[in-house]
Amino acid sequence: MNLSPSWTAFFLKNNIEAVHWSMVGKATDPDNVIFDYARSHNYVVFTNDLDFGSILAATNANAPSVFQVRSQQLLPDLIGNKVVACLNEYASYLLAGSLVTFYDQKSKVRILPLNS
């Protein structure tokens, strides 16, 4: 919910399946509801909210994967191509279960579960 729904159309144009939470849930749903939905539907959580990484650490979960955007620029027309390149670069890690953090100039990946 913390990133623009315009990401959904951007991802779809780049052949990446995407659903914005506003299309399937309520804005007031707690993070754990989004987390559980993503896990049960085999989705990656795309967010700039650090809470999802905290949930992964606290629960020692191995799914869902989380892709965190850590940038001052949050719109797809500004960073979208870099985000798609990063998603493609780390696709195998995201499929296997990981926390990917995207920064403007770099990115990093941590394999799930985080506490193993």
ChimeraX attribute file (.defattr): number of C-alpha atoms within 10 A of each C-alpha:
attribute: neighborCount
match mode: 1-to-1
recipient: residues
	/A:1	18
	/A:2	12
	/A:3	17
	/A:4	12
	/A:5	17
	/A:6	12
	/A:7	19
	/A:8	17
	/A:9	16
	/A:10	18
	/A:11	18
	/A:12	12
	/A:13	10
	/A:14	12
	/A:15	10
	/A:16	14
	/A:17	11
	/A:18	17
	/A:19	17
	/A:20	18
	/A:21	18
	/A:22	12
	/A:23	9
	/A:24	10
	/A:25	13
	/A:26	12
	/A:27	11
	/A:28	8
	/A:29	12
	/A:30	9
	/A:31	14
	/A:32	12
	/A:33	12
	/A:34	18
	/A:35	20
	/A:36	14
	/A:37	17
	/A:38	18
	/A:39	17
	/A:40	11
	/A:41	9
	/A:42	13
	/A:43	20
	/A:44	20
	/A:45	24
	/A:46	20
	/A:47	20
	/A:48	19
	/A:49	16
	/A:50	13
	/A:51	13
	/A:52	23
	/A:53	20
	/A:54	12
	/A:55	14
	/A:56	22
	/A:57	16
	/A:58	12
	/A:59	11
	/A:60	14
	/A:61	18
	/A:62	19
	/A:63	24
	/A:64	26
	/A:65	30
	/A:66	27
	/A:67	25
	/A:68	22
	/A:69	22
	/A:70	16
	/A:71	13
	/A:72	9
	/A:73	12
	/A:74	17
	/A:75	15
	/A:76	20
	/A:77	11
	/A:78	10
	/A:79	15
	/A:80	17
	/A:81	14
	/A:82	16
	/A:83	19
	/A:84	17
	/A:85	11
	/A:86	19
	/A:87	17
	/A:88	13
	/A:89	11
	/A:90	18
	/A:91	14
	/A:92	11
	/A:93	18
	/A:94	24
	/A:95	14
	/A:96	13
	/A:97	21
	/A:98	27
	/A:99	27
	/A:100	24
	/A:101	20
	/A:102	20
	/A:103	16
	/A:104	13
	/A:105	7
	/A:106	9
	/A:107	15
	/A:108	12
	/A:109	15
	/A:110	15
	/A:111	16
	/A:112	22
	/A:113	18
	/A:114	18
	/A:115	12
	/A:116	9
